[in-house]
Amino acid sequence: MIPVYITLALLVWLALCAGLLVILARLARERDRQDSIAARLPHPRPKDTP
């Protein structure tokens, strides 16, 4: 039989890993969204120099 503390440690470890993955996924999605917004904005035109 597996000791209880090992089971609890594994559950805590899995919860921490899942939380980290969720945070990383949110950050990546937010960065992608900002990139797409920046790509849709009109780019400033270079000034014509005579």
ZAMARGU-4260 file (C-alpha; in steps of 0.2 Angstrom, whole numbers, plus 5000, padded with zeros to 4 digits):
<rodrens>
0) 5000/5000/5000 | 5006/5017/4996 | 5009/5029/5011 | 4997/5043/5012 | 5011/5057/5012
5) 5018/5051/4996 | 5000/5051/4988 | 4998/5069/4995 | 5015/5074/4989 | 5011/5068/4971
10) 4994/5077/4971 | 5002/5093/4977 | 5015/5091/4963 | 5003/5088/4950 | 4992/5103/4955
15) 5008/5114/4955 | 5012/5108/4937 | 4994/5110/4931 | 4994/5128/4938 | 5011/5132/4930
20) 5004/5126/4913 | 4988/5136/4915 | 4998/5152/4919 | 5010/5149/4904 | 4996/5145/4892
25) 4987/5162/4898 | 5003/5172/4895 | 5006/5164/4878 | 4988/5168/4873 | 4989/5186/4879
30) 5005/5189/4870 | 4998/5181/4854 | 4982/5192/4856 | 4993/5208/4858 | 5003/5203/4843
35) 4988/5201/4832 | 4981/5218/4838 | 4998/5227/4834 | 4998/5219/4817 | 4980/5226/4813
40) 4984/5243/4818 | 4989/5255/4804 | 5008/5257/4803 | 5015/5274/4803 | 5021/5279/4786
45) 5038/5285/4784 | 5039/5304/4781 | 5043/5309/4764 | 5059/5318/4763 | 5062/5329/4748
</rodrens>
